[in-house]
Amino acid sequence: MSRGFKALPLTLALAALSIFTASCGSSSSSTPAMVRFVNAIPDTADYGTALDIDVSGTKEFTDIPFQGFQPSSGYTKIASGGVAIQGLRNGTTEGVFVADASLDAATQNTLVATGFVSNNKVVIISAVDNNTAPANNKVAFRVINASPSGPLGVDIYIIPVGSGNSITPPATIANLPYRSTSGYVPLAYNANSVNGANYTMFMTATGTMKPFLITQSLSAGTSSAGAIRTLVLTDQQNIDQLNPLAMVLNDLN
C-alpha cells in the first residue's frame, strides 16, 4: 500500500537539528567515529528519489536509495558524540526526516534509518561493528531488524547449504525484535557450496517453525579468509510487509 509523502518543513527540521546538536555538543570528542549509513525507510521511494544525509549540519552521504548504503566499502569519519541526522530529498535542501544518534569515539558503526516518513516516525538503529576476522574455519553473521511491518520478534536459522529445508531449534539468532541488532554469531565454515552459496537462512516468527518468512542463500567467502556478514531485515518498498530478502552487507572478506 503506497503512502503519501509528507515533507518535513525545513525550518522545523533545522531547528530540531540545532537543538539536539547543541544539547549533545559537550559529549563530542576530537576522535571521530567511523560510520556507514543504510536507508531502510520503505516509503522514501514514494516520491521517486533517494536521500542525502546531513549529520549535525554537514552533508556526509548523498543519493542513497531505499535499501542502499554508503560508503560502498569502508566508513566515513564523523565527529563522535550526540549527532542530529537529517534526511534530505536528494539534491535539495528539502527536509524529509530528523532523527538522532550517539557515536562513540574510535568505533565503527552502521546507522540504519527505518520507520516511515509519512507518520514522522523515522528512527536510527545504531549498531557498533566488530570487523575483527573470525578464527580460521569460522564465519560470523549478525542481523539488524529494520522491518517495522514484520513480526514482533523473529527467529533466524543459518544452516549449511545442502542440509535441506528442515530446521531444528535452537535458532541461530532467537527472538530478535524490530529495531534490534543481534550479536555476531560464529559458525563453522561450510566448504560445500551451491551456485556460490555456503549457507541458507530461514526466518520465522519467534517461537514458530513455519511458515518461512525468508529463505535466502548466503555466501561466506573462503575459510582461510574468515568472513563477516551483516544481514538487514527491511520492509518491501511502498508495501507494509516484511521483505522476503534481507540486505547483505559484506563486512569482511
Buried (B, 14 or more C-beta within 10 A) or exposed (E): EEBEBEEBEBEEBBEBBEEBBEEBEEBBEEEBBBBBBBBBBBBBBBEEBBBBBBBBEEEBBEEBBBBBBBEEEEBBEBBBBBBBBBBBBBEEEBBBBBBBBBBBBEBBBBBBBBBBBBEEEBBBBBBEBBBEBBEEBBBBBBBBBBBBBBBEBBBBBBBBBEBEEEBEEEBBBBBBEBBBBBEBBBBEBBEEBEEEBBBBBBBBBBEEBEEBBBEBBBBBBEBEBBBBBBBBBBBBBBBBEBBEBBBBBEBBB
